[in-house]
Amino acid sequence: MKYKGFVFFLVGCLIFSSSFPARSQSGSGVPGYMRIPIATFNDDGTLMIGTGFLPHKHLPYSNFSSDALTVFFNLTFLSFVEVDLRVTRKLNVPSGAHHVVDRVPTIRFRILKEKKWMPAVAIGFHDVITSFEDGTARHFGASYVVATRNFHLKKLHLVIGTTAGWGANELIWKNDEFVGPFGGISLSLDHLEWMQLLCDYDGATINTGVRFTCFKRLFLTAGTMNFDSFAGTVSYRINLIK
């Protein structure tokens, strides 16, 4: 496969790197880079709310004709379970058009927590309820396992996050996103920890961008999908326990 070498490189980074935590939300609403999910979970009792923009050029849901706006809510509880609800609405569609809004419930489980010699590992299922109700109505289904390893190059003052995953094409239901190998990387500097450079491959497109953290709670992400279309998210973190 064209990008298999890229994914194998990321797996190598996962194995030989040292630990350094990194948390952020992807365009899917779950913790991740530009598009892909990562295995690192938010702290227990964390609620993330946000919105994102999806370009029509890479949006099968709109038959590649309409951009879309997403709104998502992500809750981490019991320290190893995350639930997410994302609502996607097509933009600039005729009044009275059908299937303008799509709802995507997601659940993720942490299998392993990142330690000194071990990456974090998680499994995720996107749009799982819809799949049992009506398989033809699913547009953002995914079933995957993902591993994340973060490391800190102290001499270079550089923090690197690496992620590699594999998504099933069909598992009880047919999946739409993160099919086959996917992976990504994030970069930040110690003295610029409020800014991250992001790059990932989601199984279909290569995505790049930058994420800014404001006041330790507000996250702004902007970038491109396949270097030809703008995509971005805005999210806010609420600590329900602390």
NORZILIN-V919491 format. One record per residue. N is the residue number from 1. OMEGA is omega in degrees with one decimal (none if undefined). Layout:
# NORZILIN-V919491
n = {N/N}
omega = {OMEGA/OMEGA}
This chain:
# NORZILIN-V919491
n = {1/2/3/4/5/6/7/8/9/10/11/12/13/14/15/16/17/18/19/20/21/22/23/24/25/26/27/28/29/30/31/32/33/34/35/36/37/38/39/40/41/42/43/44/45/46/47/48/49/50/51/52/53/54/55/56/57/58/59/60/61/62/63/64/65/66/67/68/69/70/71/72/73/74/75/76/77/78/79/80/81/82/83/84/85/86/87/88/89/90/91/92/93/94/95/96/97/98/99/100/101/102/103/104/105/106/107/108/109/110/111/112/113/114/115/116/117/118/119/120/121/122/123/124/125/126/127/128/129/130/131/132/133/134/135/136/137/138/139/140/141/142/143/144/145/146/147/148/149/150/151/152/153/154/155/156/157/158/159/160/161/162/163/164/165/166/167/168/169/170/171/172/173/174/175/176/177/178/179/180/181/182/183/184/185/186/187/188/189/190/191/192/193/194/195/196/197/198/199/200/201/202/203/204/205/206/207/208/209/210/211/212/213/214/215/216/217/218/219/220/221/222/223/224/225/226/227/228/229/230/231/232/233/234/235/236/237/238/239/240/241/242}
omega = {-171.7/-173.3/-176.8/178.6/178.2/-179.1/178.3/176.4/179.9/178.7/177.0/177.2/179.8/-173.5/-169.9/-179.3/175.6/-167.4/170.6/-172.4/174.3/-177.9/179.8/-177.9/175.9/177.0/177.7/-179.6/178.5/178.0/-177.6/178.4/178.0/-176.3/-171.0/172.6/173.2/-177.6/179.2/179.6/169.1/179.5/177.7/179.6/180.0/173.9/176.2/175.1/-178.0/178.6/-178.1/179.7/178.5/-178.6/-175.9/-175.2/-179.5/-176.2/178.5/-178.6/-179.5/-175.6/176.7/-177.2/-176.9/170.7/-179.9/175.6/179.0/171.1/-176.0/176.5/-177.0/-177.6/174.9/178.7/-176.9/177.0/-178.7/179.6/173.2/172.5/-175.2/171.5/178.1/176.6/-179.0/179.6/175.4/179.3/175.1/175.6/-178.7/178.1/179.6/179.4/-178.6/174.6/178.8/-176.3/178.0/-178.9/-176.0/172.4/-176.9/171.9/-179.4/179.4/175.3/179.6/179.1/174.1/-177.4/177.6/-172.6/-177.0/-174.9/177.0/169.6/179.4/179.6/171.4/-177.8/178.8/-178.1/178.0/-172.7/-177.5/-179.7/-176.8/179.3/-179.7/-176.2/-175.5/-177.8/-176.0/-176.0/-179.6/-175.7/-179.3/177.7/174.2/-170.2/167.7/-174.9/178.3/-178.8/177.5/178.9/177.4/-173.0/175.1/-170.5/-178.8/179.2/-177.6/-174.0/176.3/-178.0/172.8/179.5/-178.5/173.8/-179.0/178.1/179.5/179.9/176.1/179.7/178.1/-171.0/176.0/177.7/-177.8/-175.0/-175.3/176.6/179.1/-177.7/-178.6/172.3/-178.6/-179.1/-177.2/174.4/-178.9/172.9/179.1/-178.6/-175.7/174.8/-174.5/178.1/179.4/178.2/169.7/-172.6/173.2/177.4/174.0/-172.0/-177.3/179.7/-176.8/171.7/-173.5/179.9/178.4/179.4/179.2/178.2/176.0/-178.1/177.2/177.6/-176.9/-176.3/-176.1/179.8/-178.9/178.8/179.8/-177.4/170.1/-179.3/175.9/-178.1/-177.6/179.1/172.2/-179.6/178.0/170.3/-179.2/-177.9/-176.8/176.8/177.3/-176.0/-177.9/-176.2/none}
